[in-house]
Amino acid sequence: MTSQGLPEGWRTAACPRCGRAFECGVGADRAAPCFCVSHALSEARLAELRAKWSDCLCAACLATLAADPGLPA
């Protein structure tokens, strides 16, 4: 556990799209993967997100963007 009570590899982050605080596990052990791996995003959409933001997005923003591929990032 981290000093914030999160599993190893997890961190508290702020979504660069909406500003919401969330727990990011992208660096965590893959036995307990981050929520982001459950969202189906095309390679083009992932490239768009990486070009626009340098940090992870929250689950709500990822769900919204995955549900509507035409929605601007």
C-alpha distances in whole Angstrom, upper triangle without the diagonal:
4,7,8,6,5,4,5,9,9,11,13,16,20,22,25,28,27,25,23,19,17,13,14,12,15,13,11,12,15,15,13,15,15,18,20,21,23,26,29,30,33,33,35,33,30,32,33,30,28,32,31,28,25,22,21,22,21,22,25,26,26,27,30,31,31,33,36,36,39,37,37,33
4,5,5,5,6,6,8,8,8,11,14,18,20,23,26,25,23,21,17,15,12,13,12,15,13,11,13,17,17,15,16,16,18,20,22,24,26,29,30,32,32,34,32,29,31,32,28,27,30,29,25,23,20,19,21,20,21,24,25,25,27,30,30,30,33,35,35,38,36,35,31
4,5,7,9,10,12,11,10,11,15,18,21,24,26,26,23,21,17,16,13,15,15,18,16,15,17,21,21,19,20,19,21,23,25,27,28,32,32,35,35,37,34,31,33,33,30,29,31,31,27,24,21,21,22,21,23,26,27,27,29,31,32,32,35,37,37,40,37,36,33
4,6,9,10,11,9,8,8,12,15,18,21,23,22,20,17,14,13,10,12,13,16,15,15,17,20,20,18,18,17,19,20,23,24,26,29,30,33,33,35,32,29,31,31,28,27,30,28,25,23,19,19,20,18,20,22,24,24,26,28,29,30,32,34,35,37,34,34,30
4,7,9,11,9,10,10,14,17,20,23,25,24,22,19,15,13,11,13,13,16,16,14,16,19,18,16,17,16,18,20,22,23,25,29,30,33,33,35,32,30,32,33,29,28,31,30,27,25,21,20,21,19,20,22,24,24,26,28,29,30,32,34,35,37,35,35,31
4,6,8,6,7,8,12,15,18,21,23,22,20,18,14,11,8,10,9,13,12,10,12,15,15,12,13,12,14,17,18,20,22,25,26,29,30,32,29,26,29,29,26,25,28,27,24,22,18,17,18,16,17,20,22,21,23,25,26,26,29,31,32,34,32,32,29
4,6,6,8,11,14,18,19,22,24,24,22,20,17,14,10,10,8,12,10,8,9,12,12,9,11,11,14,16,17,19,21,24,26,29,29,31,29,26,28,29,26,25,29,28,25,23,19,17,19,18,18,21,23,22,23,26,27,26,29,31,32,35,33,33,29
4,6,8,12,15,18,20,23,25,25,24,22,18,15,12,11,9,11,8,6,8,11,12,10,11,12,15,17,17,20,22,25,26,29,28,31,29,25,27,29,26,24,28,28,24,22,19,17,19,19,19,23,24,23,25,28,28,27,30,33,32,35,34,33,30
4,7,10,12,16,18,20,22,23,21,20,17,14,10,9,6,7,5,4,7,10,12,10,10,10,13,14,15,18,20,22,23,25,25,27,25,22,24,25,22,21,24,24,21,18,15,14,16,16,17,21,22,20,22,25,25,25,28,30,30,32,31,30,27
4,7,9,13,15,17,20,20,18,16,13,10,7,5,4,7,6,6,9,11,13,10,10,8,11,12,14,16,18,21,22,25,24,26,24,21,23,24,21,20,23,23,19,17,14,12,14,13,14,18,19,18,20,23,23,23,25,28,28,30,29,28,24
4,6,10,12,15,17,18,15,14,10,8,6,5,7,9,9,9,13,15,17,14,13,11,13,14,16,18,19,22,23,25,25,27,24,21,23,24,20,19,22,21,17,15,12,11,13,12,14,17,18,17,20,22,22,23,26,27,28,30,28,27,23
4,7,10,13,15,15,12,11,7,6,5,6,9,11,12,12,16,18,19,16,15,12,13,14,17,19,20,23,23,26,26,27,24,22,23,23,20,19,22,20,17,15,12,11,12,11,13,15,16,17,19,21,21,22,25,26,27,29,26,25,22
4,6,9,12,12,9,8,6,5,6,6,10,11,12,14,18,19,21,18,16,13,13,13,17,18,18,21,21,24,24,24,21,19,21,20,16,16,19,17,13,12,9,8,9,9,12,14,14,14,17,18,19,20,23,24,24,26,23,22,19
4,6,9,8,5,5,4,6,9,9,13,14,16,17,21,22,24,21,19,15,15,14,18,19,19,21,21,23,23,24,20,19,20,19,15,16,18,15,12,12,9,8,8,8,11,12,12,13,16,17,17,19,21,22,23,24,21,20,16
4,5,6,5,5,6,7,10,10,13,14,16,18,21,22,24,21,18,15,14,12,16,17,16,18,17,20,20,20,17,16,17,16,12,13,15,12,9,10,8,7,5,5,9,10,8,10,13,13,13,16,18,18,19,20,17,16,13
4,6,6,8,10,11,13,13,16,15,18,20,24,24,27,24,21,17,17,15,18,19,18,20,18,20,20,19,16,15,16,14,11,11,12,9,7,8,7,7,6,8,12,12,10,12,15,14,14,16,19,19,19,19,16,14,11
4,6,8,11,12,15,14,18,17,20,22,26,25,28,25,22,18,17,15,18,19,16,18,16,18,19,18,15,14,15,13,10,12,13,9,8,11,10,9,7,8,11,10,7,10,13,11,11,14,16,15,16,16,13,11,8
4,6,9,11,14,15,18,19,22,23,27,26,28,25,23,19,17,16,19,20,18,20,19,21,22,21,18,17,19,17,13,16,17,13,12,14,12,11,8,8,11,9,7,11,13,12,12,15,17,17,18,18,15,13,11
4,7,9,13,14,17,18,20,22,26,26,28,25,22,19,18,17,20,21,19,22,21,24,24,24,20,19,21,19,15,17,18,15,12,14,12,11,9,9,12,11,10,13,15,15,16,18,20,20,21,22,18,17,14
4,6,10,12,16,17,19,20,24,24,26,22,20,17,15,15,19,19,18,21,21,24,25,25,21,20,22,20,17,18,20,17,15,16,13,11,9,7,10,9,9,12,14,14,15,18,19,20,21,22,19,18,16
4,7,9,13,15,17,18,21,22,24,20,18,15,14,15,18,19,19,22,22,25,26,26,23,21,23,22,18,19,21,19,16,16,12,11,10,8,10,11,12,14,16,17,18,20,21,23,24,25,22,21,18
4,6,10,12,14,15,18,19,20,16,15,11,11,12,15,16,16,19,20,23,24,25,21,20,22,21,18,18,21,19,16,16,12,10,9,6,8,10,11,12,14,16,17,18,20,22,23,25,22,22,19
4,7,9,11,11,14,15,17,13,12,9,9,11,14,15,16,19,20,23,24,25,22,20,22,22,19,19,22,20,17,16,12,10,10,8,10,12,14,14,15,18,19,19,21,24,24,27,24,24,21
4,6,8,9,12,13,15,12,10,7,8,8,11,13,14,17,18,21,21,22,20,17,19,20,16,16,19,18,15,14,10,7,9,8,9,13,13,12,15,17,17,18,21,22,23,25,23,23,19
4,5,5,8,9,11,8,7,4,7,8,10,12,14,17,18,21,21,23,20,17,20,21,18,17,21,20,17,15,12,10,11,11,11,15,16,14,16,19,19,19,22,24,24,27,25,25,22
4,6,9,9,12,10,7,5,8,8,9,12,13,15,16,18,18,20,18,15,17,18,15,14,18,18,15,13,10,8,11,11,12,16,16,14,16,19,18,18,21,23,22,25,24,23,20
4,7,8,11,10,9,8,12,11,12,15,17,19,19,21,20,23,21,17,19,21,18,16,20,20,17,15,12,11,14,15,16,19,19,17,20,23,22,21,25,27,26,29,27,27,23
4,6,8,7,6,7,11,12,12,15,17,19,20,23,22,25,23,20,22,24,21,19,23,24,20,18,15,14,16,16,16,20,20,18,21,24,23,22,25,28,27,30,29,29,25
4,5,6,6,9,13,14,13,15,18,20,22,24,23,26,25,22,24,26,23,22,26,26,23,21,19,17,19,19,19,22,23,21,22,26,25,24,27,30,29,32,31,31,28
4,5,5,8,11,12,10,13,16,17,19,21,21,24,23,20,22,25,22,21,25,26,23,21,19,17,19,18,18,21,22,19,21,24,24,22,25,27,27,30,30,30,27
4,6,10,12,14,12,14,17,19,21,24,24,27,26,23,26,28,25,25,28,29,26,25,22,20,21,20,19,23,24,21,22,26,26,24,26,29,29,32,32,32,29
4,7,9,12,11,12,15,18,20,23,23,26,24,22,25,26,24,23,27,27,24,23,20,17,18,17,16,19,21,19,19,23,23,21,24,27,27,31,30,30,27
4,7,8,7,9,12,15,16,19,20,22,21,18,21,23,20,19,23,24,21,20,17,14,15,14,13,17,18,15,16,20,20,18,21,24,24,27,26,27,24
4,5,6,8,10,13,15,18,18,21,19,16,19,20,17,17,21,21,18,17,14,11,12,11,10,14,15,12,14,17,17,16,19,21,21,25,23,24,21
4,6,6,8,11,13,16,18,20,17,15,19,19,16,17,21,20,18,18,15,11,10,9,7,10,12,10,10,14,14,13,15,18,19,22,21,22,19
4,5,6,9,10,13,14,16,14,11,15,16,13,14,17,17,15,15,12,9,8,8,7,10,10,7,9,12,12,11,14,16,16,19,18,19,16
4,6,8,9,12,13,16,14,12,15,17,15,15,19,19,17,17,15,12,12,12,10,13,14,10,11,15,14,12,15,17,17,20,20,21,18
4,6,9,13,15,17,15,14,17,18,16,17,21,21,19,20,17,14,13,12,9,12,13,10,9,13,13,10,12,16,16,19,19,20,18
4,6,10,12,14,11,11,15,15,13,15,18,18,17,18,16,13,11,11,9,10,10,7,7,10,9,6,9,12,12,16,15,17,15
4,7,10,12,10,10,13,14,13,15,18,18,18,19,18,15,14,14,12,13,13,9,9,11,10,6,9,11,10,14,15,16,15
4,7,8,6,6,10,10,10,12,15,15,15,17,16,14,13,14,13,14,12,9,9,11,8,6,9,10,8,12,12,14,12
4,5,5,6,9,10,11,12,14,15,16,18,18,16,16,17,16,17,15,12,13,14,11,8,11,11,9,12,13,14,13
4,5,5,6,9,10,10,12,14,15,16,17,16,16,18,18,19,17,14,16,16,13,12,15,15,11,14,15,15,14
4,5,5,6,9,10,11,12,14,16,17,16,16,19,19,20,17,14,16,16,12,12,15,13,10,11,13,12,12
4,5,5,6,9,10,11,12,14,15,14,13,16,15,16,13,11,13,12,9,8,12,11,7,9,10,10,8
4,5,5,6,9,10,10,12,12,11,11,14,14,16,13,10,13,14,10,10,14,13,11,13,13,12,10
4,5,5,6,9,10,11,13,13,14,17,18,19,16,14,16,16,13,13,17,16,13,14,14,13,11
4,6,5,6,9,11,13,13,13,16,17,17,14,13,15,15,11,12,15,14,11,12,11,9,7
4,5,5,6,8,9,9,9,12,14,14,11,10,13,13,10,11,15,14,12,13,12,10,7
4,5,5,6,8,9,10,14,16,17,14,12,16,16,13,14,18,17,15,16,16,13,10
4,6,7,10,12,13,17,19,19,16,15,19,18,15,16,20,18,16,16,16,13,10
4,7,9,11,11,15,17,17,14,14,17,16,13,16,19,17,15,16,14,11,8
4,6,8,8,12,15,16,12,13,16,16,14,16,19,18,17,18,16,13,9
4,7,9,13,16,18,15,14,18,19,16,18,22,21,20,21,19,17,13
4,7,10,13,15,13,12,16,17,15,17,20,21,20,21,19,17,13
4,7,9,12,10,9,13,14,13,14,17,18,18,20,18,17,13
4,7,8,6,6,10,11,10,12,15,15,15,17,15,14,11
4,6,5,6,9,10,11,12,14,16,17,19,16,16,13
4,6,5,6,9,10,10,12,14,16,18,16,17,14
4,6,5,6,9,10,11,12,14,16,14,15,13
4,5,5,6,8,10,11,12,14,11,11,9
4,5,5,6,8,10,11,13,11,12,10
4,6,5,6,9,10,13,12,13,12
4,6,5,6,9,11,8,10,10
4,5,5,6,8,6,8,7
4,6,6,9,9,11,10
4,6,9,9,12,12
4,5,5,9,10
4,6,8,9
4,6,9
4,6
4
